[in-house]
Amino acid sequence: VQLVESGGGLVQPGGSLRLSCVASGFAVSDYDMTWYRQVPGKERELVALISWGDGSTTHADSVKGRFAASRDNAKNTVYLQMNKLKFEDTGVYYCSVHVGRDYWGQGTQVTVSS
């Protein structure tokens, strides 16, 4: 199992980014996929979940209406579209899956700054 995130960067408040997480070793449609973010000094926060099967999504209240998680089964990839970014969205974003145990990608840094 391997997860590789990309798409982070520096963006101004109000801007957008799309994160990608390419999975290998399993099918993303067969497992719940999650996006987390980590801010130094704080606990890792669950941002979004993509349910296995129908791909329905759940988002944290802090990002609801601004972020949208999605999945492309053909590419075995999950995405996190982030719009209307705020300073407090800054952090390292990880995708994760539980396949026997928890697996994490290396993370991608998102910095919202003017």
N, C-alpha and C positions, 0 to 999 in steps of 0.2 A: 504494500500500500504506500502510495506516495501522493502528496499534495503540494502543488507549486502555485503560490500566489503571485500576482503581478498587478500593475496598474496604479500603484500608489504614486504619490508625488506631492508637490507643493501647489496649493490652490488658494485663491482669495476667498474670503467669506462670500457666500452666495453662489459660488461656483459648483462645478460637478466633476465627478470622477467615476470611472467604472472599474471595479476590481474584478479580476478573473482568478479562478482556482481550477487548475487542470489536475484531474485525478487519474491515477493509474493503479492497476492491481485490483480494481473492483468497479462496479457500475454505480454511478451516482444515483441512478433511478432506484436502486435496491436498498438504499440506506438514507436515513435522515442526514442532511448536510447542514452544518451550522457555520455562521460567521460570528466571530468574537472580535472585540477590540480590547487592547491593553494600554492603559495610561500609566506612566511611572507613578508608583506610590498608591495605586488603586488596584482593586481586584479586576480580573478579566471579566468583561461584560458581554453577555449574549446580545447580539445585535439582531440576528435573523436566523430563522430555521426554515429549511425547505424539506417538506415531508417526502418520504419515499413514496413511490407509487404515483399518486396524482400530482405531486409537485406543489401542493398547496403551501403557502408561506405564512409565517408569523413574524412580526417585527416588534422590537422593543418600543415602548411608548416614546422613548427619547428620539427615535428616528422615524416613527410612523408618519406617513404622508410625505416623507422626504427621500427615504431609501426604499429600494425594491430589490429583493433577492429573486433570482431566477435560475433556470437550469437548462442546459442544452444536452440532451441525452446523446445525440449523435457525436458531439465533441467531447462527451464525458467531462463537462466543465460546468461549474456554477459561477454565477456572477453576483455582484452587489453594485447596483446602480445607486450612486449617492448624489443627490441634488440638494440645492439650497444649503450647502455646507456651512457649518458654524465653527467658531474657534474650538468649542468643546468636543468637536468630532475628531480632533487631532489624536492620533494614537497609532499603534501598530495593529493592523487588522490580520486576523488569521481565519482560515477555514479549517474545519475539523470534521471528523467522522469517527464513529465507533464501529469498528469491525473487529470484534473480539476484544479489542482494547481501544483506547482513544488514540487517534493519530492527528497530528497537527502539521500544517505547513510551516515554512520558515518565517512567514509574516511579511507584510508589506507596509511601509510607513506612509501614513497620510498626515500631512501638515497643513492646517488651515491658518493662514496668516496674511495680513495685509502688508 
